[in-house]
Structure formats: C-alpha cells, structure tokens
Amino acid sequence: MRRFGVHWRVLACKRRAIPAKPIQMILARQLASSIAIPILLIDAEGALVFYNEPAEALLSMRFEETGEITADELLEAIAVEDENRKAIRSEERPTRIARRERRPVTRRVWIKSGGGEWRHVQATAVPLVGERETLLGVMHFLWEI
C-alpha cells in the first residue's frame, strides 16, 4: 500500500500543477484541430494555449516545440502591424479587444513571427463566453490575403 500511496501523491502533485481547462476550451481545441485555416486559441489571461497545423505553417512555429506561450512571450514572439505598416499597440490587437470587450473583432494586419517573414492576414478574434458571461478565451482565425 505504501508504494502506491507515494505514487498517488506524485500524480496528485502533477495534476495540481496543470490548471483545469473549461470544457468549451477543450472542445474549441478539438474543433481547431479539424479546421483547415490557421486558428490560435487564447485563454482568458491572454496566453496562447493552442494553435493548429495551418497556423504552424503561417507562424513558422510548431506547437509541439513551443507548447503554451504566456501573454508576455506572445507579444514578443509575434509582431503585428496595421495596413499602413505601423506597429499596433498590444491593447489594440484583435485578441486583446475581443478579450476586453467580449465582442468579435476583425481587422487586416501584417504579422511576423518565427520565420521572420511578414504575412498579410485578415485576423478575426471571437470571444468564448461561458455561464454568467465569464470569459473563457478567444478563438483567433487568420486568413492570408
């Protein structure tokens, strides 16, 4: 019994280290995995918790290698400029507006990430809202122009 007790404590510690995700975020990840356009899944705190294969190609980053990316790391990893090629402040990025105002946002932007190449995209951020208007995260769709 003792050896199983030690093993159980280790598992319990590991489980506590990984915060539980709302079922809607889990289902959104499953859906994003099946859609053939680039999708980023952002949690309520602004961390990039998943991106699908088409997004990997667009961003020149593999999710298997990066894993989840904190909000601060995300700001450093992906540069965003407006149509006039001027930097967009972090507060004005579509995902930030969708999180803050809990409304869909769409805008044409230029993005640069892992590969260093600028890509012109239509970015659409859609908030995921749970019970009692609780923000769960944002699904961010990217269409290359």
C-alpha atoms as an extended CHARMM CRD file, in Angstrom:
* protein
*
       145  EXT
         1         1  MET       CA              0.0000000000        0.0000000000        0.0000000000  PROA      1               0.0000000000
         2         2  ARG       CA              2.7670000000        2.4280000000        0.8490000000  PROA      2               0.0000000000
         3         3  ARG       CA              4.3760000000        2.3440000000       -2.5840000000  PROA      3               0.0000000000
         4         4  PHE       CA              1.0030000000        3.0620000000       -4.2110000000  PROA      4               0.0000000000
         5         5  GLY       CA              0.4730000000        5.9370000000       -1.7590000000  PROA      5               0.0000000000
         6         6  VAL       CA              3.7580000000        7.5610000000       -2.8230000000  PROA      6               0.0000000000
         7         7  HSD       CA              2.8790000000        7.1280000000       -6.4840000000  PROA      7               0.0000000000
         8         8  TRP       CA             -0.5810000000        8.6300000000       -5.9080000000  PROA      8               0.0000000000
         9         9  ARG       CA              0.9090000000       11.7120000000       -4.2140000000  PROA      9               0.0000000000
        10        10  VAL       CA              3.2110000000       12.2980000000       -7.1880000000  PROA      10              0.0000000000
        11        11  LEU       CA              0.2670000000       12.0550000000       -9.5800000000  PROA      11              0.0000000000
        12        12  ALA       CA             -1.7970000000       14.3740000000       -7.3980000000  PROA      12              0.0000000000
        13        13  CYS       CA              1.0160000000       16.9740000000       -7.4090000000  PROA      13              0.0000000000
        14        14  LYS       CA              1.3280000000       16.7710000000      -11.1650000000  PROA      14              0.0000000000
        15        15  ARG       CA             -2.4110000000       17.1960000000      -11.5750000000  PROA      15              0.0000000000
        16        16  ARG       CA             -2.4420000000       20.3130000000       -9.3870000000  PROA      16              0.0000000000
        17        17  ALA       CA              0.3500000000       21.8800000000      -11.4490000000  PROA      17              0.0000000000
        18        18  ILE       CA             -1.7980000000       21.8070000000      -14.5860000000  PROA      18              0.0000000000
        19        19  PRO       CA             -4.8220000000       24.0830000000      -14.2630000000  PROA      19              0.0000000000
        20        20  ALA       CA             -8.0650000000       22.5610000000      -15.4760000000  PROA      20              0.0000000000
        21        21  LYS       CA             -9.3680000000       23.9670000000      -18.7600000000  PROA      21              0.0000000000
        22        22  PRO       CA            -13.0580000000       24.7220000000      -19.2600000000  PROA      22              0.0000000000
        23        23  ILE       CA            -14.8200000000       22.1480000000      -21.4280000000  PROA      23              0.0000000000
        24        24  GLN       CA            -15.5370000000       24.8510000000      -24.0320000000  PROA      24              0.0000000000
        25        25  MET       CA            -11.7750000000       25.4510000000      -24.4430000000  PROA      25              0.0000000000
        26        26  ILE       CA            -11.1490000000       21.7200000000      -24.8020000000  PROA      26              0.0000000000
        27        27  LEU       CA            -13.8630000000       21.4760000000      -27.4490000000  PROA      27              0.0000000000
        28        28  ALA       CA            -12.5510000000       24.6040000000      -29.2080000000  PROA      28              0.0000000000
        29        29  ARG       CA             -9.1200000000       22.9600000000      -29.4070000000  PROA      29              0.0000000000
        30        30  GLN       CA            -10.6690000000       19.8290000000      -30.9200000000  PROA      30              0.0000000000
        31        31  LEU       CA            -12.5480000000       21.9410000000      -33.4520000000  PROA      31              0.0000000000
        32        32  ALA       CA             -9.4530000000       23.9930000000      -34.3300000000  PROA      32              0.0000000000
        33        33  SER       CA             -7.5330000000       20.7580000000      -34.9740000000  PROA      33              0.0000000000
        34        34  SER       CA            -10.0620000000       19.8470000000      -37.6730000000  PROA      34              0.0000000000
        35        35  ILE       CA            -10.3240000000       23.1900000000      -39.4780000000  PROA      35              0.0000000000
        36        36  ALA       CA             -8.1320000000       23.9190000000      -42.4930000000  PROA      36              0.0000000000
        37        37  ILE       CA             -7.4390000000       27.6010000000      -41.7180000000  PROA      37              0.0000000000
        38        38  PRO       CA             -4.9600000000       28.9570000000      -39.1670000000  PROA      38              0.0000000000
        39        39  ILE       CA             -6.5190000000       29.1970000000      -35.6990000000  PROA      39              0.0000000000
        40        40  LEU       CA             -4.9560000000       30.3790000000      -32.4530000000  PROA      40              0.0000000000
        41        41  LEU       CA             -6.6520000000       29.5770000000      -29.1430000000  PROA      41              0.0000000000
        42        42  ILE       CA             -6.0320000000       32.1820000000      -26.4420000000  PROA      42              0.0000000000
        43        43  ASP       CA             -7.1050000000       31.6440000000      -22.8160000000  PROA      43              0.0000000000
        44        44  ALA       CA             -8.7970000000       34.2420000000      -20.5900000000  PROA      44              0.0000000000
        45        45  GLU       CA             -5.4090000000       35.5010000000      -19.3180000000  PROA      45              0.0000000000
        46        46  GLY       CA             -4.0920000000       36.0590000000      -22.8530000000  PROA      46              0.0000000000
        47        47  ALA       CA             -1.8110000000       33.0140000000      -23.1140000000  PROA      47              0.0000000000
        48        48  LEU       CA             -1.6450000000       31.1340000000      -26.4130000000  PROA      48              0.0000000000
        49        49  VAL       CA             -2.7490000000       27.6530000000      -25.3420000000  PROA      49              0.0000000000
        50        50  PHE       CA             -3.0120000000       26.0210000000      -28.7710000000  PROA      50              0.0000000000
        51        51  TYR       CA             -2.5710000000       26.6340000000      -32.4760000000  PROA      51              0.0000000000
        52        52  ASN       CA             -3.3990000000       24.2220000000      -35.2790000000  PROA      52              0.0000000000
        53        53  GLU       CA             -1.2330000000       22.9160000000      -38.1450000000  PROA      53              0.0000000000
        54        54  PRO       CA             -2.2270000000       25.6230000000      -40.6580000000  PROA      54              0.0000000000
        55        55  ALA       CA             -1.2560000000       28.2220000000      -38.0080000000  PROA      55              0.0000000000
        56        56  GLU       CA              2.0720000000       26.4430000000      -37.5260000000  PROA      56              0.0000000000
        57        57  ALA       CA              2.8150000000       26.9520000000      -41.2270000000  PROA      57              0.0000000000
        58        58  LEU       CA              1.7520000000       30.6100000000      -41.1180000000  PROA      58              0.0000000000
        59        59  LEU       CA              3.7100000000       31.4010000000      -37.9390000000  PROA      59              0.0000000000
        60        60  SER       CA              6.7420000000       29.2200000000      -38.7530000000  PROA      60              0.0000000000
        61        61  MET       CA              6.4730000000       27.7100000000      -35.2590000000  PROA      61              0.0000000000
        62        62  ARG       CA              5.4150000000       24.2030000000      -34.2420000000  PROA      62              0.0000000000
        63        63  PHE       CA              3.0740000000       23.8120000000      -31.2690000000  PROA      63              0.0000000000
        64        64  GLU       CA              4.8560000000       20.5850000000      -30.2970000000  PROA      64              0.0000000000
        65        65  GLU       CA              8.0390000000       22.6160000000      -29.8410000000  PROA      65              0.0000000000
        66        66  THR       CA              6.6660000000       25.7780000000      -28.2360000000  PROA      66              0.0000000000
        67        67  GLY       CA              3.7550000000       24.4570000000      -26.2050000000  PROA      67              0.0000000000
        68        68  GLU       CA              1.6730000000       27.0790000000      -24.4480000000  PROA      68              0.0000000000
        69        69  ILE       CA              3.0420000000       30.6210000000      -24.6720000000  PROA      69              0.0000000000
        70        70  THR       CA              2.3400000000       33.2320000000      -21.9790000000  PROA      70              0.0000000000
        71        71  ALA       CA              0.7660000000       36.5610000000      -22.9200000000  PROA      71              0.0000000000
        72        72  ASP       CA              4.0930000000       38.4050000000      -22.4890000000  PROA      72              0.0000000000
        73        73  GLU       CA              6.0010000000       35.8390000000      -24.5540000000  PROA      73              0.0000000000
        74        74  LEU       CA              3.3090000000       36.0350000000      -27.2340000000  PROA      74              0.0000000000
        75        75  LEU       CA              3.7430000000       39.8110000000      -27.5330000000  PROA      75              0.0000000000
        76        76  GLU       CA              7.4620000000       39.2240000000      -28.1450000000  PROA      76              0.0000000000
        77        77  ALA       CA              7.0040000000       36.2320000000      -30.4600000000  PROA      77              0.0000000000
        78        78  ILE       CA              4.5540000000       37.7920000000      -32.9330000000  PROA      78              0.0000000000
        79        79  ALA       CA              4.9450000000       41.3210000000      -34.2840000000  PROA      79              0.0000000000
        80        80  VAL       CA              1.7360000000       42.9360000000      -35.5730000000  PROA      80              0.0000000000
        81        81  GLU       CA              1.4100000000       45.9840000000      -37.8280000000  PROA      81              0.0000000000
        82        82  ASP       CA             -1.6070000000       47.7200000000      -39.3370000000  PROA      82              0.0000000000
        83        83  GLU       CA             -2.3690000000       48.1520000000      -43.0420000000  PROA      83              0.0000000000
        84        84  ASN       CA             -0.0150000000       51.1640000000      -43.1660000000  PROA      84              0.0000000000
        85        85  ARG       CA              2.7930000000       49.0310000000      -41.6890000000  PROA      85              0.0000000000
        86        86  LYS       CA              2.7860000000       50.8360000000      -38.3430000000  PROA      86              0.0000000000
        87        87  ALA       CA              3.1480000000       48.7720000000      -35.1600000000  PROA      87              0.0000000000
        88        88  ILE       CA             -0.1300000000       48.0210000000      -33.3850000000  PROA      88              0.0000000000
        89        89  ARG       CA             -0.0510000000       48.5710000000      -29.6280000000  PROA      89              0.0000000000
        90        90  SER       CA             -0.7680000000       45.3970000000      -27.6700000000  PROA      90              0.0000000000
        91        91  GLU       CA             -4.0640000000       46.8290000000      -26.3630000000  PROA      91              0.0000000000
        92        92  GLU       CA             -5.2830000000       47.3140000000      -29.9410000000  PROA      92              0.0000000000
        93        93  ARG       CA             -4.5950000000       43.7940000000      -31.1860000000  PROA      93              0.0000000000
        94        94  PRO       CA             -7.7830000000       41.9190000000      -32.1560000000  PROA      94              0.0000000000
        95        95  THR       CA             -7.3830000000       39.2840000000      -29.4320000000  PROA      95              0.0000000000
        96        96  ARG       CA             -6.9310000000       41.9070000000      -26.7110000000  PROA      96              0.0000000000
        97        97  ILE       CA            -10.0340000000       43.8180000000      -27.8490000000  PROA      97              0.0000000000
        98        98  ALA       CA            -12.0830000000       40.5920000000      -28.0440000000  PROA      98              0.0000000000
        99        99  ARG       CA            -10.9730000000       39.6550000000      -24.5080000000  PROA      99              0.0000000000
       100       100  ARG       CA            -11.5050000000       43.1090000000      -23.0460000000  PROA      100             0.0000000000
       101       101  GLU       CA            -14.8210000000       43.9590000000      -24.7270000000  PROA      101             0.0000000000
       102       102  ARG       CA            -16.1430000000       40.3960000000      -25.1720000000  PROA      102             0.0000000000
       103       103  ARG       CA            -17.1000000000       41.0190000000      -28.7740000000  PROA      103             0.0000000000
       104       104  PRO       CA            -15.8460000000       39.6990000000      -32.1270000000  PROA      104             0.0000000000
       105       105  VAL       CA            -13.1840000000       41.8290000000      -33.8090000000  PROA      105             0.0000000000
       106       106  THR       CA            -11.8550000000       41.6220000000      -37.3530000000  PROA      106             0.0000000000
       107       107  ARG       CA             -9.0690000000       43.6020000000      -38.9840000000  PROA      107             0.0000000000
       108       108  ARG       CA             -6.4290000000       43.3160000000      -41.7080000000  PROA      108             0.0000000000
       109       109  VAL       CA             -2.9270000000       43.2230000000      -40.2740000000  PROA      109             0.0000000000
       110       110  TRP       CA              0.6360000000       42.2630000000      -41.0800000000  PROA      110             0.0000000000
       111       111  ILE       CA              2.2050000000       39.6500000000      -38.7890000000  PROA      111             0.0000000000
       112       112  LYS       CA              5.7740000000       38.4290000000      -38.3650000000  PROA      112             0.0000000000
       113       113  SER       CA              6.8030000000       35.5250000000      -36.1970000000  PROA      113             0.0000000000
       114       114  GLY       CA              9.2480000000       32.6090000000      -36.0750000000  PROA      114             0.0000000000
       115       115  GLY       CA             10.3730000000       32.6350000000      -39.7170000000  PROA      115             0.0000000000
       116       116  GLY       CA             10.9150000000       36.3970000000      -39.8310000000  PROA      116             0.0000000000
       117       117  GLU       CA              8.6940000000       36.8150000000      -42.9070000000  PROA      117             0.0000000000
       118       118  TRP       CA              5.8450000000       39.3510000000      -42.8550000000  PROA      118             0.0000000000
       119       119  ARG       CA              2.4230000000       37.9240000000      -43.7970000000  PROA      119             0.0000000000
       120       120  HSD       CA             -0.6810000000       39.9470000000      -44.6930000000  PROA      120             0.0000000000
       121       121  VAL       CA             -3.7660000000       38.4450000000      -42.9930000000  PROA      121             0.0000000000
       122       122  GLN       CA             -7.3600000000       39.0930000000      -42.1010000000  PROA      122             0.0000000000
       123       123  ALA       CA             -7.4610000000       38.4880000000      -38.3580000000  PROA      123             0.0000000000
       124       124  THR       CA            -10.7740000000       37.6540000000      -36.6810000000  PROA      124             0.0000000000
       125       125  ALA       CA            -10.9240000000       37.1730000000      -32.9120000000  PROA      125             0.0000000000
       126       126  VAL       CA            -14.0920000000       35.6380000000      -31.4370000000  PROA      126             0.0000000000
       127       127  PRO       CA            -14.5330000000       35.5360000000      -27.6510000000  PROA      127             0.0000000000
       128       128  LEU       CA            -15.6400000000       32.2910000000      -25.9990000000  PROA      128             0.0000000000
       129       129  VAL       CA            -18.0510000000       33.1410000000      -23.1970000000  PROA      129             0.0000000000
       130       130  GLY       CA            -19.3300000000       30.7620000000      -20.5300000000  PROA      130             0.0000000000
       131       131  GLU       CA            -22.0000000000       30.8830000000      -17.8670000000  PROA      131             0.0000000000
       132       132  ARG       CA            -22.7150000000       34.2770000000      -16.2970000000  PROA      132             0.0000000000
       133       133  GLU       CA            -20.7950000000       35.9610000000      -19.1280000000  PROA      133             0.0000000000
       134       134  THR       CA            -17.4710000000       34.5360000000      -17.8990000000  PROA      134             0.0000000000
       135       135  LEU       CA            -14.7220000000       34.9740000000      -20.4910000000  PROA      135             0.0000000000
       136       136  LEU       CA            -13.1670000000       31.5870000000      -21.2560000000  PROA      136             0.0000000000
       137       137  GLY       CA            -10.8480000000       32.6050000000      -24.0800000000  PROA      137             0.0000000000
       138       138  VAL       CA            -10.6640000000       33.6890000000      -27.7070000000  PROA      138             0.0000000000
       139       139  MET       CA            -10.5610000000       31.7680000000      -30.9930000000  PROA      139             0.0000000000
       140       140  HSD       CA             -8.4100000000       33.7790000000      -33.3710000000  PROA      140             0.0000000000
       141       141  PHE       CA             -8.8500000000       32.9870000000      -37.0870000000  PROA      141             0.0000000000
       142       142  LEU       CA             -6.2530000000       34.1140000000      -39.6520000000  PROA      142             0.0000000000
       143       143  TRP       CA             -6.8680000000       34.2620000000      -43.4080000000  PROA      143             0.0000000000
       144       144  GLU       CA             -3.8470000000       35.0430000000      -45.5370000000  PROA      144             0.0000000000
       145       145  ILE       CA             -4.5540000000       37.7920000000      -48.0670000000  PROA      145             0.0000000000
